[in-house]
């Protein structure tokens, strides 16, 4: 899901898909407003980006108890505890990606779904987010008072 940053990237991807044995099995969904429905309908969410700083879809998938496979680069390594809350594969290694996806699909991962769900709610639930927001306000007020004295 999402859109290509440059039109030529999109055309290149479409050409690569057309050359595959089963091009009809790949859907380029583009921008979607119903991401939660797509996540809920998925067995696994894959974030293959080698450089995404912090993908929100990982935490959204955790909150919906959907398994996540992501590259071992960028913010993914901060969001996923490999084998505990999700699965990491060697970035830019198609073999590692396919092995990881097959392993995930062929094993019972209920405990991992549960740990990911609890991690998402612990780190990004309303109570946690309010606490973090109030902490920023407190630091700002403290700094302002210090500057005025």
Contact map, one row per residue, 1 for C-alpha under 8 A:
11100000000000000000000000011111000000000000000000000000000000000000000000000000000000000000000000000000000000000000000000000000000000000000000000000
11110000000000000000000000001111000000000000000000000000000000000000000000000000000000000000000000000000000000000000000000000000000000000000000000000
11111000010000000000000000000110000000000000000000000000000000000000000000000000000000000000000000000000000000000000000000000000000000000000000000000
01111110110000000000000000000000000000000000000000000000000000000000000000000000000000000000000000000000000000000000000000000000000000000000000000000
00111110100000000000000000000000000000000000000000000000000000000000000000000000000000000000000000000000000000000000000000000000000000000000000000000
00011111110000000000000000000000000000000000000000000000000000000000000000000000000000000000000000000000000000000000000000000000000000000000000000000
00011111111000000000000000000000000000000000000000000000000000000000000000000000000000000000000000000000000000000000000000000000000000000000000000000
00000111111100000000000000000000000000000000000000000000000000000000000000000000000000000000000000000000000000000000000000000000000000000000000000000
00011111111110000000000000000000000000000000000000000000000000000000000000000000000000000000000000000000000000000000000000000000000000000000000000000
00110111111111000000000000000000000000000000000000000000000000000000000000000000000000000000000000000000000000000000000000000000000000000000000000000
00000011111111100000000000000000000000000000000000000000000000000000000000000000000000000000000000000000000000000000000000000000000000000000000000000
00000001111111110000000000000000000000000000000000000000000000000000000000000000000000000000000000000000000000000000000000000000000000000000000000000
00000000111111111000000000000000000000000000000000000000000000000000000000000000000000000000000000000000000000000000000000000000000000000000000000000
00000000011111111100000000000000000000000000000000000000000000000000000000000000000000000000000000000000000000000000000000000000000000000000000000000
00000000001111111110000000000000000000000000000000000000000000000000000000000000000000000000000000000000000000000000000000000000000000000000000000000
00000000000111111111000000000000000000000000000000000000000000000000000000000000000000000000000000000000000000000000000000000000000000000000000000000
00000000000011111111001001000000000000000000000000000000000000000000000000000000000000000000000000000000000000000000000000000000000000000000000000000
00000000000001111111001000000000000000000000000000000000000000000000000000000000000000000000000000000000000000000000000000000000000000000000000000000
00000000000000111111101000000000000000000000000000000000000000000000000000000000000000000000000000000000000000000000000000000000000000000000000000000
00000000000000011111111000000000000000000000000000000000000000000000000000000000000000000000000000000000000000000000000000000000000000000000000000000
00000000000000000011111000000000000000000000000000000000000000000000000000000000000000000000000000000000000000000000000000000000000000000000000000000
00000000000000000001111111000000000000000000000000000000000000000000000000000000000000000000000000000000000000000000000000000000000000000000000000000
00000000000000001111111111000000000000000000000000000000000000000000000000000000000000000000000000000000000000000000000000000000000000000000000000000
00000000000000000000011111100000000000000000000000000000000000000000000000000000000000000000000000000000000000000000000000000000000000000000000000000
00000000000000000000011111100000000000000000000000000000000000000000000000000000000000000000000000000000000000000000000000000000000000000000000000000
00000000000000001000011111110000000000000000000000000000000000000000000000000000000000000000000000000000000000000000000000000000000000000000000000000
00000000000000000000000111111000000000000000000000000000000000000000000000000000000000000000000000000000000000000000000000000000000000000000000000000
10000000000000000000000001111100000000000000000000000000000000000000000000000000000000000000000000000000000000000000000000000000000000000000000000000
11000000000000000000000000111111000000000000000000000000000000000000000000000000000000000000000000000000000000000000000000000000000000000000000000000
11100000000000000000000000011111000000000000000000000000000000000000000000000000000000000000000000000000000000000000000000000000000000000000000000000
11100000000000000000000000001111100000000000000000000000000000000000000000000000000000000000000000000000000000000000000000000000000000000000000000000
11000000000000000000000000001111111000000000000000000000000000000000000000000000000000000000000000000000000000000000000000000000000000000000000000000
00000000000000000000000000000011111000000000000000000000000000000000000000000000000000000000000000000000000000000000000000000000000000000000000000000
00000000000000000000000000000001111111000000000000000000000000000000000000000000000000000000000000000000000000000000000000000000000000000000000000000
00000000000000000000000000000001111111100000000000000000000000000000000000000000000000000000000000000000000000000000000000000000000000000000000000000
00000000000000000000000000000000011111110000000000000000000100000000000000000000000000000000000000000000000000000000000000000000000000000000000000000
00000000000000000000000000000000011111111000000000000000000000000000000000000000000000000000000000000000000000000000000000000000000000000000000000000
00000000000000000000000000000000011111111100000000000000000000000000000000000000000000000000000000000000000000000000000000000000000000000000000000000
00000000000000000000000000000000001111111100100000000000000010010100000000000000000000000000000000000000000000000000000000000000000000000000000000000
00000000000000000000000000000000000111111100000000000000000000010100000000000000000000000000000000000000000000000000000000000000000000000000000000000
00000000000000000000000000000000000011111110000000000000000000000000000000000000000000000000000000000000000000000000000000000000000000000000000000000
00000000000000000000000000000000000001111111100000000000000000000100000000000000000000000000000000000000000000000000000000000000000000000000000000000
00000000000000000000000000000000000000001111100000000000000000000110000000000000000000000000000000000000100000000000000000000000000000000000000000000
00000000000000000000000000000000000000000111110000000000000000000111100000000000000000000000000000000000100000000000000000000000000000000000000000000
00000000000000000000000000000000000000100111111000000000010010000111100000000000000000000000000000000000000000000000000000000000000000000000000000000
00000000000000000000000000000000000000000001111100000000000000000001110000000000000000000000000000000000000000000000000000000000000000000000000000000
00000000000000000000000000000000000000000000111110000000010000000001111000000000000000000000000000000000000000000000000000000000000000000000000000000
00000000000000000000000000000000000000000000011111000000000000000000111000000000000000000011000000000000000000000000000000000000000000000000000000000
00000000000000000000000000000000000000000000001111110000000000000000011010000000000000000010000000000000000000000000000000000000000000000000000000000
00000000000000000000000000000000000000000000000111110000000000000000001111000000000000000011000000000000000000000000000000000000000000000000000000000
00000000000000000000000000000000000000000000000011111000000000000000000011100000000000000000000000000000000000000000000000000000000000000000000000000
00000000000000000000000000000000000000000000000011111110000000000000000011110000000000000000000000000000000000000000000000000000000000000000000000000
00000000000000000000000000000000000000000000000000111110000000000000000001110000000000000000000000000000000000000000000000000000000000000000000000000
00000000000000000000000000000000000000000000000000011111000000000000000001110010000000000000000000000000000000000000000000000000000000000000000000000
00000000000000000000000000000000000000000000000000011111111000000000000000110000000000000000000000000000000000000000000000000000000000000000000000000
00000000000000000000000000000000000000000000000000000111111100000000000000000000000000000000000000000000000000000000000000000000000000000000000000000
00000000000000000000000000000000000000000000000000000011111110000000000000000000000000000000000000000000000000000000000000000000000000000000000000000
00000000000000000000000000000000000000000000101000000011111111000001000000000010000000000000000000000000000000000000000000000000000000000000000000000
00000000000000000000000000000000000000000000000000000011111111100000000000000010000000000000000000000000000000000000000100000000000000000000000000000
00000000000000000000000000000000000100000000000000000001111111110000000000000000000000000000000000000000000000000000000100000000000000000000000000000
00000000000000000000000000000000000000100000100000000000111111111111000000000000000000000000000000000000000000000000000000000000000000000000000000000
00000000000000000000000000000000000000000000000000000000011111111111000000000000000010000000000000000000000000001001101100000000000000000000000000000
00000000000000000000000000000000000000000000000000000000001111111100000000000000000000000000000000000000000000000001110110000000000000000000000000000
00000000000000000000000000000000000000110000000000000000000111111100000000000000000000000000000000000000000000000000100000000000000000000000000000000
00000000000000000000000000000000000000000000000000000000000011111110000000000000000000000000000000000000000000001101100000000000000000000000000000000
00000000000000000000000000000000000000110111100000000000000011111111000000000000000000000000000000000000000000001000000000000000000000000000000000000
00000000000000000000000000000000000000000011100000000000000011001111100000000000000001000000000000000000000010011000000000000000000000000000000000000
00000000000000000000000000000000000000000001111000000000010011000111110000000000000001100000000000000000000000000000000000000000000000000000000000000
00000000000000000000000000000000000000000001111100000000000000000011111000000000000001111000000000011000000000000000000000000000000000000000000000000
00000000000000000000000000000000000000000000011110000000000000000001111100010000000001111000000000000000000000000000000000000000000000000000000000000
00000000000000000000000000000000000000000000001111000000000000000000111110010000000000011111000010000000000000000000000000000000000000000000000000000
00000000000000000000000000000000000000000000000001000000000000000000011111011000000000011110000000000000000000000000000000000000000000000000000000000
00000000000000000000000000000000000000000000000011110000000000000000001111111000000000000010000000000000000000000000000000000000000000000000000000000
00000000000000000000000000000000000000000000000001111100000000000000000111111000000000000000000000000000000000000000000000000000000000000000000000000
00000000000000000000000000000000000000000000000000111110000000000000000011111110000000000000000000000000000000000000000000000000000000000000000000000
00000000000000000000000000000000000000000000000000011110000000000000011111111111000000000000000000000000000000000000000000000000000000000000000000000
00000000000000000000000000000000000000000000000000000000000000000000000111111111100000010000000000000000000000000000000000000000000000000000000000000
00000000000000000000000000000000000000000000000000000000000000000000000000111111100000000000000000000000000000000000000000000000000000000000000000000
00000000000000000000000000000000000000000000000000000100011000000000000000111111100000000000000000000000000000000000000000000000000000000000000000000
00000000000000000000000000000000000000000000000000000000000000000000000000011111110111110000000000000000000000000000000000000000000000000000000000000
00000000000000000000000000000000000000000000000000000000000000000000000000001111111111100000000000000000000000000000000000000000000000000000000000000
00000000000000000000000000000000000000000000000000000000000000000000000000000001111111110000000000000000000000000000000000000000000000000000000000000
00000000000000000000000000000000000000000000000000000000000000000000000000000000111111110000000000000000000000010000000000000000000000000000000000000
00000000000000000000000000000000000000000000000000000000000000000000000000000001111111100000000000000000000000010011000000000000000000000000000000000
00000000000000000000000000000000000000000000000000000000000001000000000000000001111111100000000000000000000000011011001000000000000000000000000000000
00000000000000000000000000000000000000000000000000000000000000000011110000000001111111110000000000000000000000011001000000000000000000000000000000000
00000000000000000000000000000000000000000000000000000000000000000001110000000001111111111000000000010000000000000000000000000000000000000000000000000
00000000000000000000000000000000000000000000000000000000000000000000111100001001011001111100000000010000000000000000000000000000000000000000000000000
00000000000000000000000000000000000000000000000000000000000000000000111100000000000000111110100110010000000000000000000000000000000000000000000000000
00000000000000000000000000000000000000000000000000000000000000000000001100000000000000011111100110000000000000000000000000000000000000000000000000000
00000000000000000000000000000000000000000000000111000000000000000000001110000000000000001111100000000000000000000000000000000000000000000000000000000
00000000000000000000000000000000000000000000000101000000000000000000001000000000000000000111110000000000000000000000000000000000000000000000000000000
00000000000000000000000000000000000000000000000000000000000000000000000000000000000000001111111110000000000000000000000000000000000000000000000000000
00000000000000000000000000000000000000000000000000000000000000000000000000000000000000000001111111000000000000000000000000000000000000000000000000000
00000000000000000000000000000000000000000000000000000000000000000000000000000000000000000000111111100000000000000000000000000000000000000000000000000
00000000000000000000000000000000000000000000000000000000000000000000000000000000000000001100111111110000000000000000000000000000000000000000000000000
00000000000000000000000000000000000000000000000000000000000000000000001000000000000000001100111111111000000000000000000000000000000000000000000000000
00000000000000000000000000000000000000000000000000000000000000000000000000000000000000000000011111111100000000000000000000000000000000000000000000000
00000000000000000000000000000000000000000000000000000000000000000000000000000000000000000000001111111110000000000000000000000000000000000000000000000
00000000000000000000000000000000000000000000000000000000000000000000100000000000000000111000000111111111000000000000000000000000000000000000000000000
00000000000000000000000000000000000000000000000000000000000000000000100000000000000000000000000011111111100000000000000000000000000000000000000000000
00000000000000000000000000000000000000000000000000000000000000000000000000000000000000000000000001111111110000000000000000000000000000000000000000000
00000000000000000000000000000000000000000000000000000000000000000000000000000000000000000000000000111111111000000000000000000000000000000000000000000
00000000000000000000000000000000000000000000000000000000000000000000000000000000000000000000000000011111111110000000000000000000000000000000000000000
00000000000000000000000000000000000000000011000000000000000000000000000000000000000000000000000000001111111100000000000000000000000000000000000000000
00000000000000000000000000000000000000000000000000000000000000000000000000000000000000000000000000000111111100000000000000000000000000000000000000000
00000000000000000000000000000000000000000000000000000000000000000000000000000000000000000000000000000011111110000000000000000000000000000000000000000
00000000000000000000000000000000000000000000000000000000000000000000000000000000000000000000000000000001111111000000000000000000000000000000000000000
00000000000000000000000000000000000000000000000000000000000000000010000000000000000000000000000000000001001111111000000000000000000000000000000000000
00000000000000000000000000000000000000000000000000000000000000000000000000000000000000000000000000000000000111111100000000000000000000000000000000000
00000000000000000000000000000000000000000000000000000000000000000000000000000000000000000000000000000000000011111110000000000000000000000000000000000
00000000000000000000000000000000000000000000000000000000000000000010000000000000001111000000000000000000000011111111000000000000000000000000000000000
00000000000000000000000000000000000000000000000000000000000001001110000000000000000011000000000000000000000011111111100000000000000000000000000000000
00000000000000000000000000000000000000000000000000000000000000001000000000000000000000000000000000000000000001111111110000000000000000000000000000000
00000000000000000000000000000000000000000000000000000000000000000000000000000000000110000000000000000000000000111111111000000000000000000000000000000
00000000000000000000000000000000000000000000000000000000000001101000000000000000000111000000000000000000000000011111111100000000000000000000000000000
00000000000000000000000000000000000000000000000000000000000001111000000000000000000000000000000000000000000000001111111110000000000000000000000000000
00000000000000000000000000000000000000000000000000000000000000100000000000000000000000000000000000000000000000000111111111000000000000000000000000000
00000000000000000000000000000000000000000000000000000000000001000000000000000000000010000000000000000000000000000011111111100000000000000000000000000
00000000000000000000000000000000000000000000000000000000001101100000000000000000000000000000000000000000000000000001111111111000000000000000000000000
00000000000000000000000000000000000000000000000000000000000000100000000000000000000000000000000000000000000000000000111111111000000000000000000000000
00000000000000000000000000000000000000000000000000000000000000000000000000000000000000000000000000000000000000000000011111111001000000000000000000000
00000000000000000000000000000000000000000000000000000000000000000000000000000000000000000000000000000000000000000000001111111001100000000000000000000
00000000000000000000000000000000000000000000000000000000000000000000000000000000000000000000000000000000000000000000000111111101100000000000000000000
00000000000000000000000000000000000000000000000000000000000000000000000000000000000000000000000000000000000000000000000111111111100000000000000000000
00000000000000000000000000000000000000000000000000000000000000000000000000000000000000000000000000000000000000000000000000011111110000000000000000000
00000000000000000000000000000000000000000000000000000000000000000000000000000000000000000000000000000000000000000000000000001111111000000000000000000
00000000000000000000000000000000000000000000000000000000000000000000000000000000000000000000000000000000000000000000000001111111111100000000000000000
00000000000000000000000000000000000000000000000000000000000000000000000000000000000000000000000000000000000000000000000000111111111110000000000000000
00000000000000000000000000000000000000000000000000000000000000000000000000000000000000000000000000000000000000000000000000000111111111000000000000000
00000000000000000000000000000000000000000000000000000000000000000000000000000000000000000000000000000000000000000000000000000011111111100000000000000
00000000000000000000000000000000000000000000000000000000000000000000000000000000000000000000000000000000000000000000000000000001111111110000000000000
00000000000000000000000000000000000000000000000000000000000000000000000000000000000000000000000000000000000000000000000000000000111111111000000000000
00000000000000000000000000000000000000000000000000000000000000000000000000000000000000000000000000000000000000000000000000000000011111111100000000000
00000000000000000000000000000000000000000000000000000000000000000000000000000000000000000000000000000000000000000000000000000000001111111110000000000
00000000000000000000000000000000000000000000000000000000000000000000000000000000000000000000000000000000000000000000000000000000000111111111000000000
00000000000000000000000000000000000000000000000000000000000000000000000000000000000000000000000000000000000000000000000000000000000011111111100000000
00000000000000000000000000000000000000000000000000000000000000000000000000000000000000000000000000000000000000000000000000000000000001111111110000000
00000000000000000000000000000000000000000000000000000000000000000000000000000000000000000000000000000000000000000000000000000000000000111111111000000
00000000000000000000000000000000000000000000000000000000000000000000000000000000000000000000000000000000000000000000000000000000000000011111111100000
00000000000000000000000000000000000000000000000000000000000000000000000000000000000000000000000000000000000000000000000000000000000000001111111110000
00000000000000000000000000000000000000000000000000000000000000000000000000000000000000000000000000000000000000000000000000000000000000000111111111000
00000000000000000000000000000000000000000000000000000000000000000000000000000000000000000000000000000000000000000000000000000000000000000011111111100
00000000000000000000000000000000000000000000000000000000000000000000000000000000000000000000000000000000000000000000000000000000000000000001111111110
00000000000000000000000000000000000000000000000000000000000000000000000000000000000000000000000000000000000000000000000000000000000000000000111111111
00000000000000000000000000000000000000000000000000000000000000000000000000000000000000000000000000000000000000000000000000000000000000000000011111111
00000000000000000000000000000000000000000000000000000000000000000000000000000000000000000000000000000000000000000000000000000000000000000000001111111
00000000000000000000000000000000000000000000000000000000000000000000000000000000000000000000000000000000000000000000000000000000000000000000000111111
00000000000000000000000000000000000000000000000000000000000000000000000000000000000000000000000000000000000000000000000000000000000000000000000011111
